[in-house]
Amino acid sequence: KNRYAEIERKHATAEEQLSTTSAERDALLQDKLALQSNISGKESAAAELERKLVDVAAQLANSARQLQQTQAELRGANKR
């Protein structure tokens, strides 16, 4: 009878530990999902910034070409 009570106590302790560990696992999974979502959002924002930088660089290159063309036209007009 005493051995049976000891086994029941160990069983109850094991169930309690399992429950606690399961709750900790669930909390960690939620944290992981939140972090993954945060990372995904930041990656999307970074990709958008990169697209904008590419657009601005293209606009700058176009403006530089237009400026050079205008300067060449002005030099040509001044020589006449």
Long-range contacts (C-beta under 8 A, 24 or more apart in sequence): none
